Amino acid sequence: MNSEHKFRWGQLLIDCMKQLREEGLPFIDQEVVPNFKGDSNGLAAWFICEHYSAKERFDLEASTEALKKKMRDAGFPHHAVETLWTGVTSRTEIQAGGGRFHFFR
């Protein structure tokens, strides 16, 4: 399985998150952790806000539901949508945690 196909679901999830950001959801970036076997199940998605205060105001539940709708519209299997894990953090916390590589380990 080539890497393009292997990470297809992760890339598709990134595309869904970018659409949400373009539609005005209040986050500035995202981090997606794909299933490294290439499966659509067990994906993780982080919404990244600019500062800690923006993170505190961020509605993770509503944003997760909006993301799940995008996933369904994009053709994700039902179980993939149901096994999605989401979290929210801030750029400030990522920097304090040693940067993206260390923070998302």
ABEGO torsion letter per residue (X at the ends): XBAAAAAAAAAAAAAAAAAAAAAGBBBABBBBBBBAAGBABGBBBBBBBABAAAAAABBAAAAAAAAAAAAAAAGBBAAAAAABBBBBBBAAAAAAAGEAAAAAX
